[in-house]
Amino acid sequence: MASNYTENYGLCQWEATDQVLREDFNRDNAKIDAAIAARGNCYITAGTYVGTGESRNEHPNTIITGFAPLLVIISGGSYTAAFNRDNPSINTYAGSRGEPQIVTWLENGVSWYVDSGTGSPSQQMNEEGVTYYYVALG
């Protein structure tokens, strides 16, 4: 039986003189399993889309993920975009002349458009014929 336990989950920590029991391992495994289950599932998806050459609020881009994403990163053409559901102030992208995006979070994806500056398709990550790569975490 363990004489010490971890602070956060109360898992066994044995001293050299402690008798190690199978029941201790079973109890620890049950605690770990419950802690992981309490955190919920984590989802990830990746994919591509080909730009259509359209932009602005009349032609938003949409990625359907099948879950509510928390972070979406898109790369292709001249820019890389990063959209963060929990911190909308960083819903922008990097490039020589990045413009902020108007982002709408969906239950099963994300939609966005550029609505400032020139509002070009490349700034919206939608340049005609360009393949864009994305990863979404939820």
Phi and psi in radians as a Rosetta constraint file:
Dihedral C 1 N 2 CA 2 C 2 CIRCULARHARMONIC -1.240 0.35
Dihedral N 2 CA 2 C 2 N 3 CIRCULARHARMONIC 2.543 0.35
Dihedral C 2 N 3 CA 3 C 3 CIRCULARHARMONIC -1.776 0.35
Dihedral N 3 CA 3 C 3 N 4 CIRCULARHARMONIC -0.186 0.35
Dihedral C 3 N 4 CA 4 C 4 CIRCULARHARMONIC -2.312 0.35
Dihedral N 4 CA 4 C 4 N 5 CIRCULARHARMONIC 2.708 0.35
Dihedral C 4 N 5 CA 5 C 5 CIRCULARHARMONIC -2.405 0.35
Dihedral N 5 CA 5 C 5 N 6 CIRCULARHARMONIC 2.607 0.35
Dihedral C 5 N 6 CA 6 C 6 CIRCULARHARMONIC -1.176 0.35
Dihedral N 6 CA 6 C 6 N 7 CIRCULARHARMONIC 2.679 0.35
Dihedral C 6 N 7 CA 7 C 7 CIRCULARHARMONIC -1.189 0.35
Dihedral N 7 CA 7 C 7 N 8 CIRCULARHARMONIC -0.749 0.35
Dihedral C 7 N 8 CA 8 C 8 CIRCULARHARMONIC -1.437 0.35
Dihedral N 8 CA 8 C 8 N 9 CIRCULARHARMONIC -0.750 0.35
Dihedral C 8 N 9 CA 9 C 9 CIRCULARHARMONIC -2.066 0.35
Dihedral N 9 CA 9 C 9 N 10 CIRCULARHARMONIC -0.007 0.35
Dihedral C 9 N 10 CA 10 C 10 CIRCULARHARMONIC 1.154 0.35
Dihedral N 10 CA 10 C 10 N 11 CIRCULARHARMONIC 0.582 0.35
Dihedral C 10 N 11 CA 11 C 11 CIRCULARHARMONIC -1.406 0.35
Dihedral N 11 CA 11 C 11 N 12 CIRCULARHARMONIC 2.634 0.35
Dihedral C 11 N 12 CA 12 C 12 CIRCULARHARMONIC -1.135 0.35
Dihedral N 12 CA 12 C 12 N 13 CIRCULARHARMONIC 2.420 0.35
Dihedral C 12 N 13 CA 13 C 13 CIRCULARHARMONIC -2.317 0.35
Dihedral N 13 CA 13 C 13 N 14 CIRCULARHARMONIC 1.978 0.35
Dihedral C 13 N 14 CA 14 C 14 CIRCULARHARMONIC -1.614 0.35
Dihedral N 14 CA 14 C 14 N 15 CIRCULARHARMONIC 2.502 0.35
Dihedral C 14 N 15 CA 15 C 15 CIRCULARHARMONIC -1.531 0.35
Dihedral N 15 CA 15 C 15 N 16 CIRCULARHARMONIC 2.873 0.35
Dihedral C 15 N 16 CA 16 C 16 CIRCULARHARMONIC -1.040 0.35
Dihedral N 16 CA 16 C 16 N 17 CIRCULARHARMONIC -0.493 0.35
Dihedral C 16 N 17 CA 17 C 17 CIRCULARHARMONIC -1.590 0.35
Dihedral N 17 CA 17 C 17 N 18 CIRCULARHARMONIC -0.096 0.35
Dihedral C 17 N 18 CA 18 C 18 CIRCULARHARMONIC -1.289 0.35
Dihedral N 18 CA 18 C 18 N 19 CIRCULARHARMONIC 2.534 0.35
Dihedral C 18 N 19 CA 19 C 19 CIRCULARHARMONIC -1.459 0.35
Dihedral N 19 CA 19 C 19 N 20 CIRCULARHARMONIC 2.212 0.35
Dihedral C 19 N 20 CA 20 C 20 CIRCULARHARMONIC -1.540 0.35
Dihedral N 20 CA 20 C 20 N 21 CIRCULARHARMONIC 2.188 0.35
Dihedral C 20 N 21 CA 21 C 21 CIRCULARHARMONIC -2.031 0.35
Dihedral N 21 CA 21 C 21 N 22 CIRCULARHARMONIC 2.467 0.35
Dihedral C 21 N 22 CA 22 C 22 CIRCULARHARMONIC -0.999 0.35
Dihedral N 22 CA 22 C 22 N 23 CIRCULARHARMONIC -0.649 0.35
Dihedral C 22 N 23 CA 23 C 23 CIRCULARHARMONIC -1.039 0.35
Dihedral N 23 CA 23 C 23 N 24 CIRCULARHARMONIC -0.610 0.35
Dihedral C 23 N 24 CA 24 C 24 CIRCULARHARMONIC -1.089 0.35
Dihedral N 24 CA 24 C 24 N 25 CIRCULARHARMONIC -0.771 0.35
Dihedral C 24 N 25 CA 25 C 25 CIRCULARHARMONIC -1.122 0.35
Dihedral N 25 CA 25 C 25 N 26 CIRCULARHARMONIC -0.764 0.35
Dihedral C 25 N 26 CA 26 C 26 CIRCULARHARMONIC -1.068 0.35
Dihedral N 26 CA 26 C 26 N 27 CIRCULARHARMONIC -0.745 0.35
Dihedral C 26 N 27 CA 27 C 27 CIRCULARHARMONIC -1.132 0.35
Dihedral N 27 CA 27 C 27 N 28 CIRCULARHARMONIC -0.768 0.35
Dihedral C 27 N 28 CA 28 C 28 CIRCULARHARMONIC -1.077 0.35
Dihedral N 28 CA 28 C 28 N 29 CIRCULARHARMONIC -0.764 0.35
Dihedral C 28 N 29 CA 29 C 29 CIRCULARHARMONIC -1.072 0.35
Dihedral N 29 CA 29 C 29 N 30 CIRCULARHARMONIC -0.680 0.35
Dihedral C 29 N 30 CA 30 C 30 CIRCULARHARMONIC -1.132 0.35
Dihedral N 30 CA 30 C 30 N 31 CIRCULARHARMONIC -0.696 0.35
Dihedral C 30 N 31 CA 31 C 31 CIRCULARHARMONIC -1.127 0.35
Dihedral N 31 CA 31 C 31 N 32 CIRCULARHARMONIC -0.757 0.35
Dihedral C 31 N 32 CA 32 C 32 CIRCULARHARMONIC -1.118 0.35
Dihedral N 32 CA 32 C 32 N 33 CIRCULARHARMONIC -0.782 0.35
Dihedral C 32 N 33 CA 33 C 33 CIRCULARHARMONIC -1.037 0.35
Dihedral N 33 CA 33 C 33 N 34 CIRCULARHARMONIC -0.773 0.35
Dihedral C 33 N 34 CA 34 C 34 CIRCULARHARMONIC -1.147 0.35
Dihedral N 34 CA 34 C 34 N 35 CIRCULARHARMONIC -0.692 0.35
Dihedral C 34 N 35 CA 35 C 35 CIRCULARHARMONIC -1.145 0.35
Dihedral N 35 CA 35 C 35 N 36 CIRCULARHARMONIC -0.709 0.35
Dihedral C 35 N 36 CA 36 C 36 CIRCULARHARMONIC -1.161 0.35
Dihedral N 36 CA 36 C 36 N 37 CIRCULARHARMONIC -0.771 0.35
Dihedral C 36 N 37 CA 37 C 37 CIRCULARHARMONIC -1.093 0.35
Dihedral N 37 CA 37 C 37 N 38 CIRCULARHARMONIC -0.615 0.35
Dihedral C 37 N 38 CA 38 C 38 CIRCULARHARMONIC -1.174 0.35
Dihedral N 38 CA 38 C 38 N 39 CIRCULARHARMONIC -0.429 0.35
Dihedral C 38 N 39 CA 39 C 39 CIRCULARHARMONIC -1.355 0.35
Dihedral N 39 CA 39 C 39 N 40 CIRCULARHARMONIC -0.255 0.35
Dihedral C 39 N 40 CA 40 C 40 CIRCULARHARMONIC 1.426 0.35
Dihedral N 40 CA 40 C 40 N 41 CIRCULARHARMONIC 3.109 0.35
Dihedral C 40 N 41 CA 41 C 41 CIRCULARHARMONIC -1.489 0.35
Dihedral N 41 CA 41 C 41 N 42 CIRCULARHARMONIC 2.601 0.35
Dihedral C 41 N 42 CA 42 C 42 CIRCULARHARMONIC -1.940 0.35
Dihedral N 42 CA 42 C 42 N 43 CIRCULARHARMONIC 2.332 0.35
Dihedral C 42 N 43 CA 43 C 43 CIRCULARHARMONIC -1.999 0.35
Dihedral N 43 CA 43 C 43 N 44 CIRCULARHARMONIC 2.585 0.35
Dihedral C 43 N 44 CA 44 C 44 CIRCULARHARMONIC -2.541 0.35
Dihedral N 44 CA 44 C 44 N 45 CIRCULARHARMONIC 2.447 0.35
Dihedral C 44 N 45 CA 45 C 45 CIRCULARHARMONIC -2.524 0.35
Dihedral N 45 CA 45 C 45 N 46 CIRCULARHARMONIC 2.710 0.35
Dihedral C 45 N 46 CA 46 C 46 CIRCULARHARMONIC -2.454 0.35
Dihedral N 46 CA 46 C 46 N 47 CIRCULARHARMONIC 2.677 0.35
Dihedral C 46 N 47 CA 47 C 47 CIRCULARHARMONIC -3.025 0.35
Dihedral N 47 CA 47 C 47 N 48 CIRCULARHARMONIC -2.950 0.35
Dihedral C 47 N 48 CA 48 C 48 CIRCULARHARMONIC -2.388 0.35
Dihedral N 48 CA 48 C 48 N 49 CIRCULARHARMONIC 2.798 0.35
Dihedral C 48 N 49 CA 49 C 49 CIRCULARHARMONIC -2.577 0.35
Dihedral N 49 CA 49 C 49 N 50 CIRCULARHARMONIC 2.760 0.35
Dihedral C 49 N 50 CA 50 C 50 CIRCULARHARMONIC -1.878 0.35
Dihedral N 50 CA 50 C 50 N 51 CIRCULARHARMONIC 2.251 0.35
Dihedral C 50 N 51 CA 51 C 51 CIRCULARHARMONIC -1.081 0.35
Dihedral N 51 CA 51 C 51 N 52 CIRCULARHARMONIC 2.551 0.35
Dihedral C 51 N 52 CA 52 C 52 CIRCULARHARMONIC -1.762 0.35
Dihedral N 52 CA 52 C 52 N 53 CIRCULARHARMONIC -0.194 0.35
Dihedral C 52 N 53 CA 53 C 53 CIRCULARHARMONIC 1.525 0.35
Dihedral N 53 CA 53 C 53 N 54 CIRCULARHARMONIC 0.140 0.35
Dihedral C 53 N 54 CA 54 C 54 CIRCULARHARMONIC -1.865 0.35
Dihedral N 54 CA 54 C 54 N 55 CIRCULARHARMONIC 2.776 0.35
Dihedral C 54 N 55 CA 55 C 55 CIRCULARHARMONIC -2.709 0.35
Dihedral N 55 CA 55 C 55 N 56 CIRCULARHARMONIC 3.142 0.35
Dihedral C 55 N 56 CA 56 C 56 CIRCULARHARMONIC 1.369 0.35
Dihedral N 56 CA 56 C 56 N 57 CIRCULARHARMONIC -3.135 0.35
Dihedral C 56 N 57 CA 57 C 57 CIRCULARHARMONIC -1.164 0.35
Dihedral N 57 CA 57 C 57 N 58 CIRCULARHARMONIC -0.347 0.35
Dihedral C 57 N 58 CA 58 C 58 CIRCULARHARMONIC -1.286 0.35
Dihedral N 58 CA 58 C 58 N 59 CIRCULARHARMONIC -0.326 0.35
Dihedral C 58 N 59 CA 59 C 59 CIRCULARHARMONIC -2.400 0.35
Dihedral N 59 CA 59 C 59 N 60 CIRCULARHARMONIC 1.138 0.35
Dihedral C 59 N 60 CA 60 C 60 CIRCULARHARMONIC -1.219 0.35
Dihedral N 60 CA 60 C 60 N 61 CIRCULARHARMONIC 2.677 0.35
Dihedral C 60 N 61 CA 61 C 61 CIRCULARHARMONIC -1.528 0.35
Dihedral N 61 CA 61 C 61 N 62 CIRCULARHARMONIC 2.569 0.35
Dihedral C 61 N 62 CA 62 C 62 CIRCULARHARMONIC -2.426 0.35
Dihedral N 62 CA 62 C 62 N 63 CIRCULARHARMONIC 2.351 0.35
Dihedral C 62 N 63 CA 63 C 63 CIRCULARHARMONIC -2.057 0.35
Dihedral N 63 CA 63 C 63 N 64 CIRCULARHARMONIC 2.166 0.35
Dihedral C 63 N 64 CA 64 C 64 CIRCULARHARMONIC -1.677 0.35
Dihedral N 64 CA 64 C 64 N 65 CIRCULARHARMONIC 2.127 0.35
Dihedral C 64 N 65 CA 65 C 65 CIRCULARHARMONIC -1.830 0.35
Dihedral N 65 CA 65 C 65 N 66 CIRCULARHARMONIC -0.368 0.35
Dihedral C 65 N 66 CA 66 C 66 CIRCULARHARMONIC 1.554 0.35
Dihedral N 66 CA 66 C 66 N 67 CIRCULARHARMONIC -0.001 0.35
Dihedral C 66 N 67 CA 67 C 67 CIRCULARHARMONIC -2.689 0.35
Dihedral N 67 CA 67 C 67 N 68 CIRCULARHARMONIC 2.947 0.35
Dihedral C 67 N 68 CA 68 C 68 CIRCULARHARMONIC -1.412 0.35
Dihedral N 68 CA 68 C 68 N 69 CIRCULARHARMONIC 1.811 0.35
Dihedral C 68 N 69 CA 69 C 69 CIRCULARHARMONIC -1.259 0.35
Dihedral N 69 CA 69 C 69 N 70 CIRCULARHARMONIC 2.624 0.35
Dihedral C 69 N 70 CA 70 C 70 CIRCULARHARMONIC -1.829 0.35
Dihedral N 70 CA 70 C 70 N 71 CIRCULARHARMONIC -0.507 0.35
Dihedral C 70 N 71 CA 71 C 71 CIRCULARHARMONIC -2.517 0.35
Dihedral N 71 CA 71 C 71 N 72 CIRCULARHARMONIC 2.310 0.35
Dihedral C 71 N 72 CA 72 C 72 CIRCULARHARMONIC -2.270 0.35
Dihedral N 72 CA 72 C 72 N 73 CIRCULARHARMONIC 2.263 0.35
Dihedral C 72 N 73 CA 73 C 73 CIRCULARHARMONIC -2.119 0.35
Dihedral N 73 CA 73 C 73 N 74 CIRCULARHARMONIC 2.275 0.35
Dihedral C 73 N 74 CA 74 C 74 CIRCULARHARMONIC -2.216 0.35
Dihedral N 74 CA 74 C 74 N 75 CIRCULARHARMONIC 2.407 0.35
Dihedral C 74 N 75 CA 75 C 75 CIRCULARHARMONIC -2.424 0.35
Dihedral N 75 CA 75 C 75 N 76 CIRCULARHARMONIC 2.449 0.35
Dihedral C 75 N 76 CA 76 C 76 CIRCULARHARMONIC 2.756 0.35
Dihedral N 76 CA 76 C 76 N 77 CIRCULARHARMONIC 2.786 0.35
Dihedral C 76 N 77 CA 77 C 77 CIRCULARHARMONIC 1.083 0.35
Dihedral N 77 CA 77 C 77 N 78 CIRCULARHARMONIC -2.342 0.35
Dihedral C 77 N 78 CA 78 C 78 CIRCULARHARMONIC -1.642 0.35
Dihedral N 78 CA 78 C 78 N 79 CIRCULARHARMONIC -0.127 0.35
Dihedral C 78 N 79 CA 79 C 79 CIRCULARHARMONIC -2.338 0.35
Dihedral N 79 CA 79 C 79 N 80 CIRCULARHARMONIC 2.889 0.35
Dihedral C 79 N 80 CA 80 C 80 CIRCULARHARMONIC -2.253 0.35
Dihedral N 80 CA 80 C 80 N 81 CIRCULARHARMONIC 2.231 0.35
Dihedral C 80 N 81 CA 81 C 81 CIRCULARHARMONIC -1.849 0.35
Dihedral N 81 CA 81 C 81 N 82 CIRCULARHARMONIC 2.593 0.35
Dihedral C 81 N 82 CA 82 C 82 CIRCULARHARMONIC -2.399 0.35
Dihedral N 82 CA 82 C 82 N 83 CIRCULARHARMONIC 2.080 0.35
Dihedral C 82 N 83 CA 83 C 83 CIRCULARHARMONIC -2.013 0.35
Dihedral N 83 CA 83 C 83 N 84 CIRCULARHARMONIC 2.198 0.35
Dihedral C 83 N 84 CA 84 C 84 CIRCULARHARMONIC -2.132 0.35
Dihedral N 84 CA 84 C 84 N 85 CIRCULARHARMONIC 1.997 0.35
Dihedral C 84 N 85 CA 85 C 85 CIRCULARHARMONIC -1.056 0.35
Dihedral N 85 CA 85 C 85 N 86 CIRCULARHARMONIC -0.692 0.35
Dihedral C 85 N 86 CA 86 C 86 CIRCULARHARMONIC -1.418 0.35
Dihedral N 86 CA 86 C 86 N 87 CIRCULARHARMONIC -0.222 0.35
Dihedral C 86 N 87 CA 87 C 87 CIRCULARHARMONIC -2.454 0.35
Dihedral N 87 CA 87 C 87 N 88 CIRCULARHARMONIC 1.339 0.35
Dihedral C 87 N 88 CA 88 C 88 CIRCULARHARMONIC -1.086 0.35
Dihedral N 88 CA 88 C 88 N 89 CIRCULARHARMONIC -0.253 0.35
Dihedral C 88 N 89 CA 89 C 89 CIRCULARHARMONIC -1.172 0.35
Dihedral N 89 CA 89 C 89 N 90 CIRCULARHARMONIC -0.278 0.35
Dihedral C 89 N 90 CA 90 C 90 CIRCULARHARMONIC -1.803 0.35
Dihedral N 90 CA 90 C 90 N 91 CIRCULARHARMONIC 0.268 0.35
Dihedral C 90 N 91 CA 91 C 91 CIRCULARHARMONIC -1.291 0.35
Dihedral N 91 CA 91 C 91 N 92 CIRCULARHARMONIC 1.388 0.35
Dihedral C 91 N 92 CA 92 C 92 CIRCULARHARMONIC -2.636 0.35
Dihedral N 92 CA 92 C 92 N 93 CIRCULARHARMONIC -3.019 0.35
Dihedral C 92 N 93 CA 93 C 93 CIRCULARHARMONIC -2.557 0.35
Dihedral N 93 CA 93 C 93 N 94 CIRCULARHARMONIC 2.848 0.35
Dihedral C 93 N 94 CA 94 C 94 CIRCULARHARMONIC -1.758 0.35
Dihedral N 94 CA 94 C 94 N 95 CIRCULARHARMONIC 2.496 0.35
Dihedral C 94 N 95 CA 95 C 95 CIRCULARHARMONIC 3.014 0.35
Dihedral N 95 CA 95 C 95 N 96 CIRCULARHARMONIC -3.053 0.35
Dihedral C 95 N 96 CA 96 C 96 CIRCULARHARMONIC -1.195 0.35
Dihedral N 96 CA 96 C 96 N 97 CIRCULARHARMONIC -0.497 0.35
Dihedral C 96 N 97 CA 97 C 97 CIRCULARHARMONIC -2.564 0.35
Dihedral N 97 CA 97 C 97 N 98 CIRCULARHARMONIC 1.124 0.35
Dihedral C 97 N 98 CA 98 C 98 CIRCULARHARMONIC -1.181 0.35
Dihedral N 98 CA 98 C 98 N 99 CIRCULARHARMONIC 2.464 0.35
Dihedral C 98 N 99 CA 99 C 99 CIRCULARHARMONIC -2.051 0.35
Dihedral N 99 CA 99 C 99 N 100 CIRCULARHARMONIC 2.531 0.35
Dihedral C 99 N 100 CA 100 C 100 CIRCULARHARMONIC -1.145 0.35
Dihedral N 100 CA 100 C 100 N 101 CIRCULARHARMONIC 2.613 0.35
Dihedral C 100 N 101 CA 101 C 101 CIRCULARHARMONIC -1.799 0.35
Dihedral N 101 CA 101 C 101 N 102 CIRCULARHARMONIC 2.572 0.35
Dihedral C 101 N 102 CA 102 C 102 CIRCULARHARMONIC -1.633 0.35
Dihedral N 102 CA 102 C 102 N 103 CIRCULARHARMONIC 1.973 0.35
Dihedral C 102 N 103 CA 103 C 103 CIRCULARHARMONIC -1.928 0.35
Dihedral N 103 CA 103 C 103 N 104 CIRCULARHARMONIC 2.340 0.35
Dihedral C 103 N 104 CA 104 C 104 CIRCULARHARMONIC -2.067 0.35
Dihedral N 104 CA 104 C 104 N 105 CIRCULARHARMONIC 2.116 0.35
Dihedral C 104 N 105 CA 105 C 105 CIRCULARHARMONIC -1.550 0.35
Dihedral N 105 CA 105 C 105 N 106 CIRCULARHARMONIC 2.265 0.35
Dihedral C 105 N 106 CA 106 C 106 CIRCULARHARMONIC -1.876 0.35
Dihedral N 106 CA 106 C 106 N 107 CIRCULARHARMONIC 2.863 0.35
Dihedral C 106 N 107 CA 107 C 107 CIRCULARHARMONIC -1.138 0.35
Dihedral N 107 CA 107 C 107 N 108 CIRCULARHARMONIC -0.434 0.35
Dihedral C 107 N 108 CA 108 C 108 CIRCULARHARMONIC -2.277 0.35
Dihedral N 108 CA 108 C 108 N 109 CIRCULARHARMONIC 0.451 0.35
Dihedral C 108 N 109 CA 109 C 109 CIRCULARHARMONIC 2.913 0.35
Dihedral N 109 CA 109 C 109 N 110 CIRCULARHARMONIC -2.734 0.35
Dihedral C 109 N 110 CA 110 C 110 CIRCULARHARMONIC -2.583 0.35
Dihedral N 110 CA 110 C 110 N 111 CIRCULARHARMONIC 2.580 0.35
Dihedral C 110 N 111 CA 111 C 111 CIRCULARHARMONIC -2.316 0.35
Dihedral N 111 CA 111 C 111 N 112 CIRCULARHARMONIC 2.544 0.35
Dihedral C 111 N 112 CA 112 C 112 CIRCULARHARMONIC -2.704 0.35
Dihedral N 112 CA 112 C 112 N 113 CIRCULARHARMONIC 2.804 0.35
Dihedral C 112 N 113 CA 113 C 113 CIRCULARHARMONIC -2.724 0.35
Dihedral N 113 CA 113 C 113 N 114 CIRCULARHARMONIC 2.764 0.35
Dihedral C 113 N 114 CA 114 C 114 CIRCULARHARMONIC -1.649 0.35
Dihedral N 114 CA 114 C 114 N 115 CIRCULARHARMONIC 2.364 0.35
Dihedral C 114 N 115 CA 115 C 115 CIRCULARHARMONIC -2.387 0.35
Dihedral N 115 CA 115 C 115 N 116 CIRCULARHARMONIC 0.587 0.35
Dihedral C 115 N 116 CA 116 C 116 CIRCULARHARMONIC -2.631 0.35
Dihedral N 116 CA 116 C 116 N 117 CIRCULARHARMONIC 2.985 0.35
Dihedral C 116 N 117 CA 117 C 117 CIRCULARHARMONIC 1.041 0.35
Dihedral N 117 CA 117 C 117 N 118 CIRCULARHARMONIC -2.437 0.35
Dihedral C 117 N 118 CA 118 C 118 CIRCULARHARMONIC -1.382 0.35
Dihedral N 118 CA 118 C 118 N 119 CIRCULARHARMONIC -0.330 0.35
Dihedral C 118 N 119 CA 119 C 119 CIRCULARHARMONIC 1.041 0.35
Dihedral N 119 CA 119 C 119 N 120 CIRCULARHARMONIC 0.658 0.35
Dihedral C 119 N 120 CA 120 C 120 CIRCULARHARMONIC -1.308 0.35
Dihedral N 120 CA 120 C 120 N 121 CIRCULARHARMONIC 2.723 0.35
Dihedral C 120 N 121 CA 121 C 121 CIRCULARHARMONIC -0.995 0.35
Dihedral N 121 CA 121 C 121 N 122 CIRCULARHARMONIC -0.657 0.35
Dihedral C 121 N 122 CA 122 C 122 CIRCULARHARMONIC -1.133 0.35
Dihedral N 122 CA 122 C 122 N 123 CIRCULARHARMONIC -0.639 0.35
Dihedral C 122 N 123 CA 123 C 123 CIRCULARHARMONIC -1.243 0.35
Dihedral N 123 CA 123 C 123 N 124 CIRCULARHARMONIC -0.373 0.35
Dihedral C 123 N 124 CA 124 C 124 CIRCULARHARMONIC -1.620 0.35
Dihedral N 124 CA 124 C 124 N 125 CIRCULARHARMONIC 0.101 0.35
Dihedral C 124 N 125 CA 125 C 125 CIRCULARHARMONIC 1.101 0.35
Dihedral N 125 CA 125 C 125 N 126 CIRCULARHARMONIC 0.779 0.35
Dihedral C 125 N 126 CA 126 C 126 CIRCULARHARMONIC -2.558 0.35
Dihedral N 126 CA 126 C 126 N 127 CIRCULARHARMONIC 0.593 0.35
Dihedral C 126 N 127 CA 127 C 127 CIRCULARHARMONIC -1.150 0.35
Dihedral N 127 CA 127 C 127 N 128 CIRCULARHARMONIC 2.340 0.35
Dihedral C 127 N 128 CA 128 C 128 CIRCULARHARMONIC -0.990 0.35
Dihedral N 128 CA 128 C 128 N 129 CIRCULARHARMONIC 2.238 0.35
Dihedral C 128 N 129 CA 129 C 129 CIRCULARHARMONIC 1.404 0.35
Dihedral N 129 CA 129 C 129 N 130 CIRCULARHARMONIC -0.123 0.35
Dihedral C 129 N 130 CA 130 C 130 CIRCULARHARMONIC -1.467 0.35
Dihedral N 130 CA 130 C 130 N 131 CIRCULARHARMONIC 2.345 0.35
Dihedral C 130 N 131 CA 131 C 131 CIRCULARHARMONIC -1.515 0.35
Dihedral N 131 CA 131 C 131 N 132 CIRCULARHARMONIC 2.207 0.35
Dihedral C 131 N 132 CA 132 C 132 CIRCULARHARMONIC -1.896 0.35
Dihedral N 132 CA 132 C 132 N 133 CIRCULARHARMONIC 2.467 0.35
Dihedral C 132 N 133 CA 133 C 133 CIRCULARHARMONIC -1.969 0.35
Dihedral N 133 CA 133 C 133 N 134 CIRCULARHARMONIC 2.391 0.35
Dihedral C 133 N 134 CA 134 C 134 CIRCULARHARMONIC -2.373 0.35
Dihedral N 134 CA 134 C 134 N 135 CIRCULARHARMONIC 2.717 0.35
Dihedral C 134 N 135 CA 135 C 135 CIRCULARHARMONIC -2.339 0.35
Dihedral N 135 CA 135 C 135 N 136 CIRCULARHARMONIC 2.408 0.35
Dihedral C 135 N 136 CA 136 C 136 CIRCULARHARMONIC -2.237 0.35
Dihedral N 136 CA 136 C 136 N 137 CIRCULARHARMONIC 2.366 0.35
Dihedral C 136 N 137 CA 137 C 137 CIRCULARHARMONIC -2.060 0.35
Dihedral N 137 CA 137 C 137 N 138 CIRCULARHARMONIC 2.447 0.35
